[in-house]
Amino acid sequence: MNKQFFAGVHRYVPNVERVHLNAKGEAIPIWEDNRLALKLLKKGWLSPLWINSKLAKFIAPFLGSWKMSASSANILTNAGIAALAGLSCGVGSVPVCKEIGIGTGVTAVNTADTTLEDEIKADGTAAAGVHVLPAAQVTNTLIETTVPNDTANITGLVTASAPLAITKYGLFNADTNGTLIAEVLQTVTNLPSGDSVALTWKLKAEQGA
């Protein structure tokens, strides 16, 4: 029996890539969590702010490494699964899912989440329902991972206009007050004003036996 699912729902598939760019547009190292760190974050046993603590240098070797790009797996929310199912068969009036939000929350992500915890704008103030990357600031295409057009590829650039400490990313289906389709919790990325995070979010449809 065939079934379809999207990467990040049934197994660990890194599908959200982040690259830290300095104010000159140059890529600089960004922290990538390993599976242990991701498991601890998921369970709520590790704060995503751990890397800012005095103990960071002692525990960092066990939790990941600095790389030129970092990838992690999203979870699809319950609302996101329903939205994607509706899009796949044309049921309902679900908009295209491509807007992106950022947040500073530290609570473990949950499939029941309907909002991105402590969502903020690029200046660090509360988002108030306005997602940092609206549709006009993202590019969405279909690309091939295994077979032609099996992967939705969503890219965008978040540039900080004030110092930011980003721990969460969310994928939405509207510029404001969108449905939270998918989200990621990761060790904090500290962005000085003028620095950016280049995001690539992939949702891959697969068939399994």
N, C-alpha and C positions, 0 to 999 in steps of 0.2 A: 504494500500500500504506500502510495507517495504522500508526502506531506511537504509543505513549504514553511520555512521559517526565516527569520532575519538574524544576521550575525549578532551575537550578544544576548540572545534570548535563551538558548538551550545549552550553550557551551561558551568557553572563553575564547573569543576571537577578537584580537585587538583591531578596532575599527575607527578610533578617533585619534588622529595624529596632531601633535602640537609642536610648533617650532617657535622658539623665543628669538625675536629680532630686537637688536638694540636700536637706539634712535637714529643710527646711520643706516639701518636696514640690514645689518650684518647678523647672521645667525650666531648665537652664543649657546653654551651648554644649558640644557634644561633637565630637570630631574625626571627619571622614568622609574616608576614603581615596579618591583618584581612581583611575582605571584603571591609571595608571602605578605608583602605590604598590602596588596590589593585585597587579599583575604581578610587581613586585620582591619582594613578600612571598611570593608563590607560588613563585618561583624560589629563594627563600632568599637573595636578594641584598640584602635590606633587613631589618634587625632591627625588630620591632614596638616596640622601646624607643627608637627613634631620636628620638622627640619629647621625650624627657627629656635629650637631649644638648645641649651648648653650641652645636652647629651647627644646631639645630632651626630657629631663626628665619631662617636663610639658605636652607635647603632646603624648608621647609614650603610656600612658594608653588607648588612643582613637584609636591607630593604630595597635595594635597587642600585642605580648608578647614574652618573651624569652623562648625557648623550647630546648629540646635535639635533635630535628629534625624539619625542617621546610618544608612545602609543599606549592606549588602554582600551578596554572593552566597555561599551555602554550597556545599560539595561534598558529594555523597552518597558514603558509603563503600561498599566492595564488600558488606560485611555489611548496610548499609542498603538497598542496591538489592535484595538477596535478601529482606530482611524486608518491604519494601514490595510486592514481587512476590507474596510469600506472603499478605500481607493482602488483596491485590486479588482473589485467587482462592480464599481460604480454605484454603490448603495450609499445614500445619504449625501450630504453636501459638505464633505470634508475638504478643506483647502490643501494645497500642496504643502508638504512639510519641509521647510528649508530655513526658517528663521532661527537664530542662535542667541541664547542668553548666557550670561556668566553670573556666578554667585560666590559668596564667601562663607557659606554654611559649612558646618563640620559634622552634621548628622549623616549617618549611613543612608545611601539611596535606597528607595523602596519602590516596588512595582505599583504600589497604591498612591504614590506621590502625584499630585495634580499641579503643583507649582514648584519652581526652583527655589530652594531655600536661600534666603538673604540675597536675592537677585539684585544686581547693581548695574548702573550705567558705566560708561567709560571714564567718568569723572569720580567714580566711587560712591556717588549718592544712590539712594534707593531707586530701583528701577520703576516702581509704581506701575508695573504691567507693561512697560516699554522695553522690549528686548534690544540688546545692544547692537545686534546685526539684523536689520530688517531685510526684507526680500531684495530690495534694490542694492544691498551691499554684499550679497552672496552670489556665488555662481553654482548652479546645479546642472549636472550632466549625467548621462548614463555611460558607464564604462564597462569594460570586460575584465572580470576576474577569472572566471572559469569558462563561461560561455558568453556570447555577445549580449551586451546590455543587461547583465545580471546584477549590476551594482549601481545604486544611486550614489553619486559623488558630489558632496556639498562642501564648498570652500569659502572662506572668508577671513578677514583680517581685523582683529580687535586691537586698537591703539589706545593706550592709556593716556588720559589727559590729566591724571593725578596718580599718585602711587596706588597700586592695586595688589591685593593678595587673593588670587583666584584659586578656589578649591573645586568649584563645580561648573559644569557646562551643561546646557540644556538645548534640545532641539524642539522647535515649536512649529505651529502651522498658521501663524498670523504675526503681524508686526507688533501688535499689542494684545496682551491678555490671551495669547494663544494656548492651545492645548499642549501640555507637556508630553511630547512623543517619546523622547529618550533622554537619558541623563548620565553623566559621568561624575564620579568623585575621585579625586587624585590628590597626592601631596601638593601642597600649596605652591603655586608659581608666583613669585614676587616680581611685579613689574614696576620699575621706576616710571615716572611720567615721561612720555615720549617713546617708551618701548612698546612692542607689539607682540601678540601671539597670532601666528598664522595657523588656522585650523583647517583640517581636512576630515570630514565626517562621512563615513561610508556605511551604507545599509545594503547588505548583499542578500538577495533571494536565493534560496537553495532548495533542492529536492533531495529527499532522503528515502531510503527503502523503508 
